[in-house]
């Protein structure tokens, strides 16, 4: 899926951690625990009532049914 800054994406149905939904990390550097290195990152916004958090192993991973892509950042900006 190609995401665009400023757009909101909505999943049909309920999200399920590690299976379906829009996954994101709540800590920028935690991204590297779950995804291969890249030079493209996004700041996203999700409705707090819609987010399911992974509470195991302090993973900082979460999933939501609806997200908005707020801003794109590079690896240098993240670090």
MDAnalysis code that builds the backbone (N, CA, C; Angstrom):
import MDAnalysis as mda
import numpy as np

u = mda.Universe.empty(237, n_residues=79, atom_resindex=np.repeat(np.arange(79), 3), trajectory=True)
u.add_TopologyAttr("name", ["N", "CA", "C"] * 79)
u.add_TopologyAttr("resid", np.arange(1, 80))
u.add_TopologyAttr("resname", ["UNK", "UNK", "UNK", "UNK", "UNK", "UNK", "UNK", "UNK", "UNK", "UNK", "UNK", "UNK", "UNK", "UNK", "UNK", "UNK", "UNK", "UNK", "UNK", "UNK", "UNK", "UNK", "UNK", "UNK", "UNK", "UNK", "UNK", "UNK", "UNK", "UNK", "UNK", "UNK", "UNK", "UNK", "UNK", "UNK", "UNK", "UNK", "UNK", "UNK", "UNK", "UNK", "UNK", "UNK", "UNK", "UNK", "UNK", "UNK", "UNK", "UNK", "UNK", "UNK", "UNK", "UNK", "UNK", "UNK", "UNK", "UNK", "UNK", "UNK", "UNK", "UNK", "UNK", "UNK", "UNK", "UNK", "UNK", "UNK", "UNK", "UNK", "UNK", "UNK", "UNK", "UNK", "UNK", "UNK", "UNK", "UNK", "UNK"])
u.atoms.positions = np.array([
    [0.850, -1.188, 0.000],
    [0.000, 0.000, 0.000],
    [0.888, 1.241, 0.000],
    [0.542, 2.202, -0.810],
    [1.267, 3.469, -0.854],
    [0.505, 4.488, -0.013],
    [1.174, 5.027, 0.981],
    [0.545, 6.007, 1.867],
    [0.925, 7.405, 1.433],
    [-0.003, 8.347, 1.610],
    [0.242, 9.736, 1.239],
    [0.041, 10.634, 2.450],
    [0.937, 11.607, 2.585],
    [0.842, 12.584, 3.667],
    [-0.471, 13.345, 3.541],
    [-1.152, 13.485, 4.670],
    [-2.403, 14.228, 4.705],
    [-3.638, 13.366, 4.518],
    [-3.448, 12.120, 4.145],
    [-4.600, 11.246, 3.922],
    [-4.880, 10.379, 5.146],
    [-6.153, 10.007, 5.276],
    [-6.597, 9.130, 6.348],
    [-6.999, 7.795, 5.727],
    [-6.607, 6.720, 6.396],
    [-6.888, 5.367, 5.917],
    [-7.710, 4.638, 6.965],
    [-8.720, 3.908, 6.499],
    [-9.635, 3.215, 7.402],
    [-9.734, 1.753, 6.982],
    [-9.613, 0.869, 7.942],
    [-9.729, -0.565, 7.724],
    [-11.177, -0.994, 7.890],
    [-11.660, -1.828, 7.002],
    [-12.972, -2.437, 7.189],
    [-12.813, -3.544, 8.214],
    [-13.587, -3.534, 9.244],
    [-13.487, -4.552, 10.280],
    [-12.620, -4.097, 11.439],
    [-12.370, -5.028, 12.343],
    [-11.610, -4.711, 13.552],
    [-10.132, -5.019, 13.369],
    [-9.258, -4.166, 13.925],
    [-7.825, -4.444, 13.848],
    [-7.444, -5.560, 14.824],
    [-6.373, -6.260, 14.508],
    [-5.828, -7.278, 15.396],
    [-4.314, -7.199, 15.319],
    [-3.692, -7.017, 16.451],
    [-2.246, -6.851, 16.519],
    [-1.521, -7.976, 15.788],
    [-0.585, -7.602, 14.957],
    [0.260, -8.507, 14.172],
    [-0.496, -9.261, 13.080],
    [-1.769, -8.938, 12.866],
    [-2.523, -9.637, 11.832],
    [-3.177, -8.698, 10.830],
    [-3.913, -7.707, 11.317],
    [-4.580, -6.791, 10.392],
    [-4.782, -5.440, 11.048],
    [-4.721, -4.425, 10.218],
    [-4.861, -3.063, 10.708],
    [-3.639, -2.247, 10.339],
    [-3.625, -1.022, 10.789],
    [-2.515, -0.107, 10.502],
    [-1.582, -0.114, 11.706],
    [-0.429, -0.752, 11.537],
    [0.532, -0.911, 12.619],
    [1.494, 0.270, 12.656],
    [1.892, 0.634, 13.859],
    [2.859, 1.711, 14.041],
    [3.561, 1.520, 15.375],
    [4.644, 2.247, 15.572],
    [5.392, 2.184, 16.826],
    [5.202, 3.490, 17.586],
    [5.113, 3.373, 18.892],
    [4.910, 4.551, 19.730],
    [6.224, 5.219, 20.115],
    [7.336, 4.604, 19.747],
    [8.665, 5.171, 19.965],
    [9.424, 5.072, 18.644],
    [9.985, 6.168, 18.138],
    [10.601, 6.152, 16.812],
    [11.664, 5.073, 16.613],
    [12.556, 4.885, 17.551],
    [13.625, 3.916, 17.362],
    [13.148, 2.476, 17.511],
    [11.979, 2.262, 18.088],
    [11.415, 0.915, 18.210],
    [11.041, 0.342, 16.845],
    [10.942, 1.182, 15.851],
    [10.620, 0.735, 14.493],
    [11.600, -0.346, 14.050],
    [12.860, -0.207, 14.428],
    [13.889, -1.141, 13.974],
    [13.773, -2.524, 14.613],
    [12.979, -2.656, 15.662],
    [12.719, -3.971, 16.251],
    [11.744, -4.777, 15.390],
    [10.958, -4.089, 14.583],
    [9.877, -4.738, 13.849],
    [9.995, -4.663, 12.330],
    [10.735, -3.692, 11.830],
    [10.794, -3.479, 10.387],
    [12.233, -3.310, 9.922],
    [12.504, -3.695, 8.679],
    [13.835, -3.543, 8.097],
    [14.179, -2.056, 7.959],
    [15.464, -1.724, 8.049],
    [15.876, -0.317, 7.912],
    [15.427, 0.277, 6.574],
    [15.053, 1.521, 6.630],
    [14.605, 2.262, 5.454],
    [14.937, 3.728, 5.675],
    [14.747, 4.543, 4.683],
    [14.974, 5.972, 4.846],
    [13.655, 6.742, 4.855],
    [12.532, 6.039, 4.911],
    [11.221, 6.698, 4.919],
    [10.456, 6.313, 6.177],
    [10.042, 7.317, 6.902],
    [9.258, 7.129, 8.115],
    [8.098, 8.107, 8.072],
    [7.065, 7.818, 8.835],
    [5.921, 8.725, 8.875],
    [5.489, 8.952, 10.312],
    [5.110, 10.162, 10.588],
    [4.439, 10.493, 11.837],
    [2.959, 10.275, 11.557],
    [2.304, 9.459, 12.382],
    [0.901, 9.154, 12.156],
    [0.060, 9.566, 13.357],
    [-1.211, 9.750, 13.089],
    [-2.165, 10.081, 14.146],
    [-3.247, 9.001, 14.131],
    [-3.539, 8.497, 15.321],
    [-4.606, 7.500, 15.461],
    [-5.498, 7.921, 16.614],
    [-6.778, 7.617, 16.497],
    [-7.731, 7.908, 17.561],
    [-7.432, 6.982, 18.740],
    [-7.123, 7.546, 19.879],
    [-6.723, 6.779, 21.064],
    [-7.739, 5.701, 21.430],
    [-9.006, 5.937, 21.205],
    [-10.037, 4.947, 21.514],
    [-9.997, 3.753, 20.564],
    [-9.258, 3.877, 19.481],
    [-9.215, 2.879, 18.428],
    [-7.919, 2.068, 18.432],
    [-6.977, 2.381, 19.320],
    [-5.644, 1.779, 19.299],
    [-5.576, 0.566, 20.222],
    [-4.929, -0.495, 19.728],
    [-4.619, -1.673, 20.534],
    [-3.104, -1.704, 20.684],
    [-2.634, -1.729, 21.921],
    [-1.196, -1.713, 22.197],
    [-0.683, -3.117, 22.485],
    [0.541, -3.394, 22.033],
    [1.221, -4.633, 22.385],
    [1.862, -4.404, 23.748],
    [1.366, -5.050, 24.760],
    [1.867, -4.831, 26.123],
    [2.962, -5.824, 26.514],
    [3.344, -6.693, 25.590],
    [4.389, -7.682, 25.871],
    [5.774, -7.139, 25.509],
    [6.722, -7.398, 26.339],
    [8.139, -7.118, 26.055],
    [8.459, -5.668, 25.714],
    [7.647, -4.740, 26.154],
    [7.930, -3.324, 25.921],
    [8.231, -3.046, 24.441],
    [7.408, -3.567, 23.550],
    [7.693, -3.498, 22.115],
    [7.362, -2.157, 21.469],
    [6.523, -1.368, 22.084],
    [6.100, -0.069, 21.538],
    [5.305, -0.216, 20.243],
    [4.779, -1.403, 19.972],
    [4.013, -1.634, 18.758],
    [2.529, -1.457, 19.058],
    [1.808, -0.916, 18.072],
    [0.375, -0.696, 18.223],
    [-0.300, -0.870, 16.865],
    [-1.613, -1.039, 16.901],
    [-2.389, -1.164, 15.677],
    [-3.687, -0.380, 15.854],
    [-4.163, 0.192, 14.764],
    [-5.414, 0.958, 14.806],
    [-6.234, 0.651, 13.552],
    [-7.501, 0.933, 13.650],
    [-8.399, 0.756, 12.506],
    [-8.318, 1.943, 11.549],
    [-7.900, 3.083, 12.085],
    [-7.883, 4.318, 11.292],
    [-6.634, 5.114, 11.648],
    [-5.876, 5.530, 10.633],
    [-4.717, 6.393, 10.864],
    [-4.695, 7.511, 9.835],
    [-4.057, 8.598, 10.225],
    [-3.794, 9.705, 9.314],
    [-2.288, 9.875, 9.223],
    [-1.781, 9.994, 8.009],
    [-0.357, 10.221, 7.803],
    [-0.134, 11.731, 7.937],
    [0.562, 12.119, 8.992],
    [0.729, 13.534, 9.310],
    [1.932, 14.142, 8.602],
    [3.075, 13.446, 8.651],
    [4.305, 14.014, 8.103],
    [5.286, 12.893, 7.804],
    [6.060, 13.063, 6.746],
    [7.106, 12.101, 6.432],
    [8.441, 12.610, 6.966],
    [9.280, 11.673, 7.448],
    [10.601, 12.019, 7.976],
    [11.634, 11.072, 7.393],
    [12.888, 11.508, 7.363],
    [13.993, 10.677, 6.903],
    [14.643, 10.010, 8.107],
    [15.520, 9.061, 7.838],
    [16.259, 8.374, 8.903],
    [17.069, 9.377, 9.719],
    [17.735, 10.314, 9.056],
    [18.513, 11.331, 9.768],
    [17.654, 12.147, 10.730],
    [16.452, 12.470, 10.333],
    [15.555, 13.223, 11.197],
    [15.087, 12.395, 12.398],
    [14.905, 11.101, 12.205],
    [14.486, 10.219, 13.285],
    [15.587, 10.097, 14.333],
    [16.811, 9.910, 13.854],
    [17.935, 9.743, 14.779],
    [18.228, 11.055, 15.459],
])
